[in-house]
Amino acid sequence: MRLFSKRQWVSATVIASILLVRALGSTATASQPPIATIQRLSAGDRACYVELKDDSGQTSTEFAEFDICEQQLVGKRVRLTYESGNILAEACQGNLDCGKSETVMLISRADVLAPVNAPTKTIQALADGNYRYWNGTTNQSIVSDETLLANGGIVFHFRKQGNNVSGVFSYVDGEAICVEGQANDNTISGRAVQTLQGASVRSAGESFASFGPSKALSVRRGYKVNRQVVRYDSALLNLAGMNRINVGSRTPRGCV
């Protein structure tokens, strides 16, 4: 009697099911995302396990054919094709001799999509809402905190209502300052408030000084309110060249 490896057993049942489904037609369930970014691939006893994050930020784990696990897809935004197939039943607990299987929707293809280009709208032209801009680039539709920490740069996380903008300008894992003012094209003009123990005044006079190494934010007319609050009565923030990314889990806050 010929014995089959776990992969051969599962692959054989998958292939048989795929041939049947291709004759009858197939479709994904409503809960399975057609487009998502692959977070992780893991080959198991039953199938290839694919951890996904869709464009709305929802995560899920789906079954896939084993050859999906052999492709370089982690971190890629892909269009997914699902087909029905049989895998080893969960009740078998890895025992290939139990003779039980179950039918599931398997990812059979994952086509890598081109990077999403952010809209070229100016800040002034944005609809009211919450936004986040970053000076980095990525081919992922969802930029995670881990990606930001790995790449660094500057971020502006803000709320817009009419031409009024209020939010936090920050260096990734570094200093931050609240900025609020009026949007004109891609520039925010108004005031800024930094809350930090021991914060120093960058410019107390009429000359603008950069807030940190980036030239994006310039401040002047600064003074200490107390030991941990510095206020600038004039600030200019230029977001030209920065890229719009997902807004993240935190709600943008206003200046105190």
Backbone as numpy.savetxt, mean C-alpha at the origin, in Angstrom:
# Nx Ny Nz CAx CAy CAz Cx Cy Cz
2.45 -51.60 -6.63 1.60 -50.40 -6.63 2.48 -49.15 -6.63
2.18 -48.22 -7.56 3.00 -47.00 -7.67 2.54 -45.97 -6.66
3.51 -45.41 -5.93 3.20 -44.36 -4.95 3.53 -43.01 -5.54
2.68 -42.01 -5.23 2.86 -40.66 -5.74 3.29 -39.75 -4.60
4.11 -38.78 -4.94 4.46 -37.75 -3.95 3.25 -36.87 -3.70
3.33 -36.09 -2.62 2.22 -35.18 -2.30 1.96 -34.24 -3.46
3.03 -33.66 -4.02 2.84 -32.70 -5.11 2.23 -33.39 -6.33
2.70 -34.59 -6.66 2.15 -35.31 -7.81 0.67 -35.60 -7.61
0.29 -36.00 -6.39 -1.11 -36.33 -6.12 -1.99 -35.10 -6.28
-1.58 -33.99 -5.65 -2.39 -32.78 -5.72 -2.41 -32.23 -7.13
-1.24 -32.24 -7.81 -1.17 -31.69 -9.16 -2.04 -32.48 -10.12
-2.07 -33.80 -9.95 -2.88 -34.64 -10.83 -4.35 -34.30 -10.69
-4.82 -34.13 -9.46 -6.23 -33.81 -9.26 -6.54 -32.40 -9.77
-5.60 -31.49 -9.59 -5.81 -30.12 -10.08 -5.92 -30.11 -11.59
-4.99 -30.82 -12.27 -5.00 -30.86 -13.73 -6.30 -31.45 -14.26
-6.75 -32.53 -13.61 -8.01 -33.15 -14.05 -9.17 -32.18 -13.91
-9.20 -31.46 -12.80 -10.29 -30.52 -12.57 -10.24 -29.37 -13.55
-9.01 -28.89 -13.83 -8.87 -27.75 -14.75 -9.36 -28.11 -16.14
-9.03 -29.35 -16.59 -9.50 -29.78 -17.91 -11.03 -29.79 -17.97
-11.65 -30.25 -16.88 -13.10 -30.29 -16.83 -13.68 -28.88 -16.83
-13.08 -27.99 -16.02 -13.60 -26.64 -15.90 -13.44 -25.86 -17.19
-12.31 -26.07 -17.89 -12.11 -25.37 -19.15 -13.16 -25.74 -20.17
-13.68 -26.95 -20.03 -14.76 -27.36 -20.93 -16.08 -26.74 -20.53
-16.27 -26.50 -19.23 -17.55 -26.02 -18.74 -17.56 -24.52 -18.48
-16.36 -23.89 -18.36 -16.28 -22.48 -18.01 -16.05 -22.32 -16.52
-15.48 -21.17 -16.09 -15.20 -20.96 -14.68 -15.23 -19.49 -14.35
-15.35 -19.19 -13.07 -15.34 -17.80 -12.61 -14.93 -17.77 -11.15
-14.36 -16.65 -10.71 -13.98 -16.51 -9.31 -15.20 -16.18 -8.47
-15.11 -16.45 -7.19 -16.17 -16.05 -6.28 -16.08 -14.55 -6.04
-17.16 -13.99 -5.50 -17.23 -12.55 -5.30 -16.17 -12.05 -4.33
-15.73 -12.92 -3.41 -14.77 -12.51 -2.39 -13.33 -12.60 -2.86
-13.09 -13.18 -4.03 -11.73 -13.34 -4.53 -11.35 -12.17 -5.43
-10.32 -11.41 -5.06 -10.00 -10.20 -5.82 -9.46 -10.52 -7.21
-9.93 -9.83 -8.25 -9.39 -10.06 -9.60 -8.03 -9.39 -9.80
-7.78 -8.32 -9.03 -6.50 -7.61 -9.09 -6.02 -7.38 -7.66
-4.76 -7.69 -7.39 -4.23 -7.53 -6.03 -2.71 -7.53 -6.09
-2.10 -7.14 -4.97 -0.65 -7.19 -4.83 -0.29 -8.41 -3.98
0.62 -9.23 -4.48 1.02 -10.46 -3.78 1.98 -10.12 -2.66
1.59 -10.49 -1.43 2.40 -10.22 -0.25 3.34 -11.37 0.09
2.88 -12.61 -0.16 3.68 -13.78 0.23 3.21 -15.00 -0.55
4.14 -15.91 -0.86 3.84 -17.19 -1.49 4.39 -18.31 -0.61
3.59 -19.36 -0.41 4.02 -20.46 0.44 3.47 -21.77 -0.10
4.37 -22.71 -0.44 3.95 -24.01 -0.95 3.63 -24.93 0.23
2.37 -25.42 0.28 1.95 -26.30 1.35 1.62 -27.70 0.85
1.04 -28.52 1.72 0.66 -29.88 1.35 -0.51 -29.90 0.37
-1.41 -28.90 0.51 -2.64 -28.94 -0.26 -2.56 -28.14 -1.55
-1.83 -27.03 -1.53 -1.74 -26.14 -2.68 -0.68 -25.10 -2.39
-0.52 -24.18 -3.32 0.30 -22.98 -3.08 -0.60 -21.96 -2.39
-0.15 -21.42 -1.27 -0.93 -20.43 -0.54 -0.43 -19.03 -0.93
-1.36 -18.17 -1.33 -1.01 -16.84 -1.82 -1.66 -15.79 -0.93
-0.84 -14.99 -0.26 -1.37 -13.88 0.55 -1.47 -12.65 -0.33
-2.68 -12.05 -0.36 -2.97 -10.95 -1.26 -3.41 -9.71 -0.49
-3.18 -8.55 -1.09 -3.76 -7.30 -0.60 -4.36 -6.58 -1.81
-5.68 -6.36 -1.78 -6.32 -5.73 -2.93 -6.13 -4.21 -2.88
-6.66 -3.52 -3.90 -6.43 -2.08 -4.02 -7.12 -1.27 -2.93
-8.06 -1.88 -2.21 -8.71 -1.18 -1.09 -8.00 -1.44 0.23
-6.95 -2.27 0.20 -6.19 -2.57 1.41 -6.65 -3.83 2.13
-7.67 -4.53 1.62 -8.15 -5.75 2.25 -7.20 -6.91 1.94
-6.92 -7.73 2.95 -6.01 -8.86 2.76 -6.78 -10.18 2.76
-6.25 -11.16 2.06 -6.86 -12.49 2.01 -5.79 -13.49 1.62
-6.07 -14.77 1.88 -5.20 -15.86 1.47 -5.98 -16.78 0.55
-5.43 -17.05 -0.64 -6.11 -17.86 -1.64 -5.27 -19.08 -1.99
-5.95 -20.14 -2.45 -5.26 -21.30 -2.98 -4.80 -21.01 -4.40
-3.69 -21.62 -4.81 -3.20 -21.48 -6.18 -2.53 -22.77 -6.61
-2.37 -22.93 -7.92 -1.60 -24.07 -8.43 -0.16 -23.94 -7.95
0.51 -25.07 -7.83 1.86 -25.08 -7.25 2.85 -24.23 -8.04
2.69 -24.16 -9.38 3.69 -23.41 -10.15 3.63 -21.91 -9.89
2.53 -21.42 -9.31 2.46 -20.00 -8.93 3.51 -19.70 -7.87
3.73 -20.66 -6.95 4.72 -20.47 -5.88 6.15 -20.42 -6.42
6.36 -20.91 -7.63 7.70 -20.94 -8.20 8.04 -19.67 -8.98
7.08 -18.75 -9.09 7.29 -17.52 -9.85 7.70 -16.38 -8.93
8.42 -15.42 -9.48 8.89 -14.25 -8.71 7.78 -13.19 -8.71
6.82 -13.34 -7.81 5.63 -12.49 -7.85 5.43 -11.65 -6.58
6.21 -11.90 -5.54 6.02 -11.17 -4.29 6.29 -9.68 -4.52
5.33 -8.85 -4.06 5.44 -7.41 -4.23 4.89 -6.90 -5.54
4.44 -7.80 -6.42 3.93 -7.40 -7.73 2.40 -7.26 -7.70
1.91 -6.28 -8.42 0.47 -6.10 -8.60 0.07 -6.92 -9.82
-0.90 -7.82 -9.65 -1.20 -8.81 -10.69 -2.70 -8.88 -10.98
-2.99 -9.35 -12.21 -4.37 -9.71 -12.57 -4.48 -11.22 -12.42
-5.47 -11.66 -11.63 -5.57 -13.07 -11.25 -6.65 -13.79 -12.05
-6.33 -15.01 -12.47 -7.30 -15.90 -13.12 -7.55 -17.08 -12.19
-8.82 -17.36 -11.92 -9.20 -18.46 -11.03 -9.87 -19.58 -11.83
-9.58 -20.81 -11.43 -10.25 -21.96 -12.03 -10.53 -23.00 -10.94
-11.60 -23.73 -11.11 -11.98 -24.73 -10.12 -11.04 -25.93 -10.18
-10.72 -26.47 -9.00 -9.85 -27.64 -8.95 -10.01 -28.37 -7.63
-9.55 -29.61 -7.59 -9.61 -30.43 -6.38 -8.28 -30.41 -5.66
-8.32 -30.26 -4.36 -7.12 -30.33 -3.52 -7.39 -31.32 -2.39
-6.33 -31.72 -1.73 -6.46 -32.63 -0.59 -7.37 -32.01 0.47
-8.33 -32.78 0.95 -9.29 -32.26 1.92 -8.58 -31.85 3.21
-9.08 -30.78 3.81 -8.51 -30.30 5.06 -8.60 -31.35 6.15
-9.68 -32.15 6.10 -9.89 -33.19 7.11 -8.81 -34.27 7.07
-8.11 -34.40 5.94 -7.05 -35.41 5.83 -5.82 -35.05 6.64
-5.68 -33.78 6.96 -4.55 -33.30 7.76 -3.21 -33.78 7.18
-3.08 -33.70 5.85 -1.83 -34.04 5.18 -1.66 -35.51 4.85
-2.61 -36.37 5.24 -2.52 -37.81 4.97 -3.04 -38.09 3.56
-2.14 -38.41 2.62 -2.53 -38.62 1.23 -3.35 -39.90 1.04
-3.33 -40.78 2.01 -4.05 -42.05 1.87 -5.50 -41.98 2.32
-5.93 -40.79 2.79 -7.30 -40.72 3.30 -8.33 -40.74 2.17
-7.91 -40.45 0.95 -8.79 -40.56 -0.21 -9.84 -39.49 -0.32
-9.72 -38.41 0.41 -10.72 -37.34 0.36 -10.14 -36.10 -0.30
-10.99 -35.39 -1.02 -10.57 -34.14 -1.65 -11.73 -33.15 -1.55
-11.43 -31.89 -1.82 -12.48 -30.87 -1.87 -12.22 -29.95 -3.06
-13.29 -29.42 -3.60 -13.20 -28.55 -4.77 -13.15 -27.10 -4.33
-12.16 -26.37 -4.85 -11.98 -24.95 -4.50 -11.67 -24.17 -5.77
-11.70 -22.84 -5.65 -11.26 -21.99 -6.75 -9.77 -21.70 -6.55
-8.97 -22.12 -7.53 -7.52 -21.97 -7.49 -7.07 -20.86 -8.42
-6.06 -20.11 -7.99 -5.41 -19.16 -8.90 -4.59 -19.96 -9.90
-4.92 -19.82 -11.17 -4.19 -20.56 -12.20 -3.22 -19.68 -12.96
-3.47 -18.35 -12.94 -2.56 -17.42 -13.60 -2.47 -16.14 -12.79
-1.29 -15.51 -12.83 -1.08 -14.22 -12.17 -0.26 -13.35 -13.12
-0.95 -12.49 -13.85 -0.28 -11.66 -14.85 0.14 -10.33 -14.23
1.42 -10.03 -14.26 1.94 -8.81 -13.65 1.46 -7.60 -14.43
0.94 -6.60 -13.69 0.44 -5.37 -14.30 1.51 -4.28 -14.24
1.42 -3.36 -15.18 2.34 -2.22 -15.19 2.07 -1.35 -13.97
3.08 -0.63 -13.46 2.88 0.25 -12.31 1.76 1.26 -12.56
1.02 1.53 -11.48 -0.07 2.50 -11.58 0.50 3.91 -11.53
0.20 4.71 -12.53 0.65 6.09 -12.53 -0.35 6.96 -11.78
0.15 7.72 -10.82 -0.73 8.59 -10.04 -1.32 9.66 -10.94
-2.55 10.08 -10.68 -3.14 11.15 -11.47 -2.30 12.42 -11.37
-2.35 13.22 -12.42 -1.54 14.44 -12.46 -2.29 15.65 -11.93
-3.39 15.41 -11.21 -4.13 16.51 -10.63 -3.25 17.31 -9.67
-3.46 18.61 -9.65 -2.77 19.43 -8.65 -3.50 19.27 -7.32
-2.84 19.69 -6.25 -3.46 19.63 -4.92 -4.73 20.48 -4.90
-4.66 21.63 -5.54 -5.82 22.53 -5.57 -7.02 21.88 -6.24
-6.77 21.02 -7.24 -7.86 20.41 -8.01 -8.44 19.16 -7.36
-7.84 18.67 -6.27 -8.34 17.47 -5.62 -9.72 17.71 -5.00
-10.54 16.66 -5.00 -11.82 16.73 -4.31 -11.58 16.75 -2.80
-12.58 17.19 -2.05 -12.45 17.18 -0.59 -12.21 15.75 -0.10
-11.34 15.60 0.89 -11.07 14.26 1.41 -9.71 14.18 2.07
-9.31 12.95 2.41 -8.02 12.68 3.05 -7.04 12.12 2.02
-5.79 12.54 2.11 -4.79 12.15 1.12 -3.43 11.94 1.78
-2.55 11.25 1.03 -1.17 11.09 1.47 -0.26 11.13 0.25
0.77 11.96 0.32 1.75 12.09 -0.76 3.14 11.71 -0.25
3.93 11.12 -1.14 5.26 10.63 -0.80 6.20 10.96 -1.95
7.45 11.25 -1.66 8.40 11.58 -2.73 9.12 10.36 -3.27
8.71 9.16 -2.85 9.29 7.93 -3.37 8.46 7.35 -4.50
8.92 6.25 -5.07 8.20 5.55 -6.14 8.17 4.06 -5.83
7.13 3.39 -6.30 6.98 1.95 -6.11 6.02 1.43 -7.16
6.11 0.12 -7.48 5.17 -0.48 -8.42 3.99 -1.11 -7.70
3.90 -0.90 -6.39 2.79 -1.45 -5.61 1.67 -0.42 -5.50
0.43 -0.90 -5.58 -0.71 0.01 -5.45 -0.94 0.42 -4.00
-0.54 -0.43 -3.07 -0.66 -0.13 -1.64 0.75 -0.01 -1.06
1.06 1.17 -0.53 2.38 1.40 0.06 2.28 1.17 1.57
2.94 0.16 2.06 2.87 -0.20 3.48 3.85 0.63 4.29
3.66 0.62 5.61 4.60 1.30 6.50 6.00 0.70 6.37
6.06 -0.61 6.14 7.36 -1.26 5.98 8.08 -0.75 4.74
7.31 -0.52 3.65 7.91 0.01 2.42 8.43 1.42 2.65
7.66 2.23 3.36 8.11 3.59 3.66 9.38 3.58 4.50
9.42 2.73 5.52 10.61 2.67 6.39 11.83 2.19 5.61
11.61 1.27 4.68 12.73 0.72 3.91 13.28 1.74 2.91
12.41 2.62 2.40 12.82 3.55 1.35 13.08 4.97 1.84
12.46 5.34 2.99 12.67 6.68 3.52 11.98 7.75 2.69
12.39 9.00 2.89 11.82 10.10 2.14 10.93 10.97 2.99
10.10 11.77 2.33 9.18 12.67 3.02 7.74 12.32 2.66
6.84 12.57 3.60 5.42 12.25 3.45 4.60 13.44 3.91
3.53 13.74 3.18 2.55 14.72 3.65 1.19 14.04 3.69
0.65 13.92 4.90 -0.63 13.24 5.16 -1.61 14.32 5.57
-2.65 14.55 4.76 -3.45 15.75 4.98 -4.93 15.56 4.65
-5.69 16.52 5.11 -7.12 16.62 4.81 -7.36 17.89 4.02
-8.19 17.79 2.98 -8.51 18.95 2.15 -10.01 19.22 2.19
-10.36 20.48 2.38 -11.75 20.90 2.34 -11.78 22.26 1.63
-12.34 22.25 0.44 -12.24 23.45 -0.39 -10.78 23.67 -0.74
-10.30 24.87 -0.53 -8.87 25.14 -0.72 -8.09 25.06 0.57
-8.78 24.72 1.67 -8.12 24.61 2.97 -7.47 23.24 3.13
-6.20 23.24 3.49 -5.44 22.01 3.66 -4.80 22.00 5.04
-4.88 20.85 5.72 -4.27 20.72 7.04 -3.75 19.30 7.20
-2.49 19.17 7.61 -1.94 17.83 7.78 -0.53 17.85 8.33
0.11 16.68 8.32 1.44 16.53 8.90 2.46 16.24 7.81
3.47 17.08 7.74 4.62 16.89 6.88 5.71 16.22 7.72
6.27 15.11 7.22 7.24 14.39 8.05 8.30 13.72 7.20
9.46 13.52 7.84 10.49 12.65 7.30 10.19 11.25 7.84
10.22 10.26 6.95 9.91 8.90 7.39 10.81 8.52 8.55
10.17 8.15 9.68 10.89 7.78 10.90 11.78 8.92 11.40
11.31 10.18 11.18 12.09 11.34 11.60 11.19 12.46 12.07
11.67 13.70 11.97 10.93 14.86 12.45 9.64 15.08 11.68
8.66 15.68 12.35 7.37 15.98 11.74 6.91 17.37 12.18
6.04 17.96 11.36 5.51 19.29 11.67 4.13 19.40 11.02
3.21 20.04 11.72 1.87 20.23 11.19 1.85 21.48 10.32
1.21 21.37 9.16 1.11 22.49 8.22 -0.34 22.69 7.85
-0.79 23.94 7.85 -2.14 24.24 7.38 -2.13 25.55 6.62
-2.98 25.60 5.59 -3.03 26.80 4.79 -3.91 26.63 3.57
-3.68 27.45 2.56 -4.47 27.47 1.34 -3.69 26.81 0.21
-4.41 26.00 -0.59 -3.79 25.34 -1.74 -3.85 26.25 -2.95
-2.73 26.38 -3.62 -2.64 27.11 -4.89 -1.77 26.28 -5.82
-2.40 25.63 -6.80 -1.70 24.69 -7.66 -1.18 23.55 -6.77
0.15 23.36 -6.69 0.72 22.31 -5.84 1.41 22.86 -4.61
1.13 24.11 -4.27 1.77 24.76 -3.13 0.75 25.05 -2.03
1.15 24.80 -0.78 0.33 25.15 0.38 1.01 26.32 1.08
0.30 27.41 1.23 0.86 28.57 1.94 0.01 28.84 3.17
0.68 28.99 4.32 -0.05 29.22 5.57 0.90 29.27 6.74
0.63 28.42 7.75 1.46 28.42 8.96 1.83 26.98 9.30
2.73 26.83 10.27 3.17 25.50 10.69 3.42 25.48 12.18
3.19 24.31 12.80 3.39 24.14 14.24 4.12 22.82 14.47
5.27 22.89 15.15 6.00 21.68 15.51 5.90 21.43 17.00
5.50 20.22 17.35 5.43 19.82 18.75 6.49 18.76 19.00
7.56 19.16 19.70 8.68 18.26 19.95 9.50 18.82 21.10
9.77 17.98 22.09 10.59 18.42 23.22 11.95 18.89 22.72
12.28 20.14 23.03 13.57 20.68 22.63 13.64 21.18 21.20
12.49 21.31 20.52 12.49 21.80 19.14 13.08 23.21 19.08
13.86 23.46 18.03 14.49 24.77 17.86 13.81 25.55 16.75
13.93 26.87 16.80 13.34 27.75 15.79 14.27 27.79 14.57
13.75 27.44 13.41 14.57 27.42 12.19 14.83 28.83 11.66
13.80 29.67 11.70 13.94 31.06 11.24 12.96 31.93 12.01
13.51 32.93 12.71 12.66 33.84 13.48 12.35 35.11 12.70
13.07 35.33 11.60 12.91 36.57 10.85 12.08 36.40 9.59
12.36 37.27 8.58 11.60 37.29 7.34 12.17 36.34 6.28
13.34 35.80 6.50 13.96 34.88 5.54 13.45 33.46 5.76
13.11 32.78 4.67 12.66 31.39 4.76 13.85 30.46 5.01
13.61 29.43 5.83 14.59 28.38 6.07 13.94 27.03 5.81
14.70 26.10 5.24 14.15 24.77 4.96 13.93 24.01 6.26
12.84 23.26 6.31 12.59 22.38 7.46 13.25 21.04 7.15
14.49 20.88 7.63 15.22 19.66 7.35 15.91 19.71 6.00
16.52 18.59 5.57 17.30 18.55 4.33 16.48 18.73 3.05
15.20 18.38 3.08 14.36 18.56 1.90 14.05 20.04 1.70
13.92 20.42 0.43 13.57 21.80 0.10 12.05 21.98 -0.05
11.29 20.92 0.26 9.85 20.98 0.03 9.14 21.97 0.95
9.56 22.04 2.21 8.90 22.90 3.19 9.87 23.98 3.68
9.40 25.23 3.57 10.18 26.37 4.08 9.34 27.11 5.11
9.99 27.58 6.17 9.28 28.26 7.27 10.01 29.55 7.66
9.26 30.48 8.28 9.85 31.72 8.80 8.92 32.28 9.87
9.37 33.40 10.48 8.60 34.07 11.54 8.26 33.08 12.67
9.26 32.32 13.08 9.05 31.32 14.11 9.32 31.82 15.51
8.67 31.20 16.48 8.89 31.54 17.88 8.45 30.37 18.74
9.05 30.30 19.93 8.71 29.23 20.86 7.45 29.61 21.64
6.47 28.73 21.63 5.28 28.91 22.46 5.58 28.41 23.87
6.26 27.29 23.97 6.74 26.74 25.24 7.90 25.81 24.92
8.31 24.98 25.88 9.50 24.14 25.69 9.36 23.12 24.57
8.14 22.77 24.24 7.97 21.73 23.23 7.11 22.14 22.04
6.77 23.39 21.91 5.97 23.85 20.77 6.64 25.05 20.12
6.90 24.93 18.80 7.41 26.04 18.00 6.39 26.34 16.92
6.03 27.61 16.81 5.03 28.02 15.82 5.70 28.92 14.77
5.33 28.69 13.51 5.79 29.52 12.40 4.57 30.19 11.76
4.58 31.52 11.74 3.44 32.24 11.20 3.44 32.28 9.68
4.49 31.78 9.06 4.56 31.72 7.60 5.24 30.42 7.18
4.59 29.69 6.30 5.14 28.42 5.81 4.72 28.21 4.36
5.63 27.64 3.57 5.36 27.29 2.17 5.74 25.83 1.95
4.77 25.03 1.50 5.00 23.62 1.23 4.74 23.36 -0.25
5.74 22.90 -0.96 5.63 22.61 -2.39 5.60 21.11 -2.60
4.47 20.59 -3.10 4.30 19.15 -3.29 4.53 18.72 -4.73
5.01 19.60 -5.58 5.29 19.24 -6.97 6.33 18.13 -7.01
6.08 17.11 -7.82 7.01 16.00 -7.93 6.77 14.89 -6.94
5.87 15.09 -5.97 5.54 14.02 -5.03 4.40 13.17 -5.59
4.32 11.92 -5.15 3.36 10.96 -5.70 2.26 10.65 -4.69
1.04 10.62 -5.19 -0.09 10.26 -4.34 -0.09 8.76 -4.09
-0.21 8.35 -2.82 -0.29 6.94 -2.45 -1.54 6.72 -1.60
-1.77 5.47 -1.18 -2.92 5.17 -0.34 -2.86 6.00 0.94
-4.03 6.35 1.46 -4.09 7.31 2.57 -3.58 6.73 3.87
-3.55 5.40 4.01 -3.08 4.79 5.25 -4.19 4.64 6.27
-3.85 4.09 7.43 -4.85 3.77 8.45 -5.14 4.92 9.41
-4.25 5.91 9.48 -4.44 7.02 10.42 -5.23 8.15 9.77
-6.02 8.83 10.58 -6.77 9.99 10.10 -5.90 11.23 10.21
-5.78 12.02 9.13 -4.97 13.24 9.21 -5.49 14.17 10.31
-4.59 14.80 11.04 -5.00 15.69 12.12 -4.66 17.13 11.77
-5.38 18.05 12.41 -5.12 19.46 12.21 -4.06 19.98 13.17
-3.64 21.22 12.96 -2.63 21.83 13.82 -3.28 22.33 15.11
-2.55 22.23 16.21 -3.05 22.68 17.50 -2.97 24.20 17.56
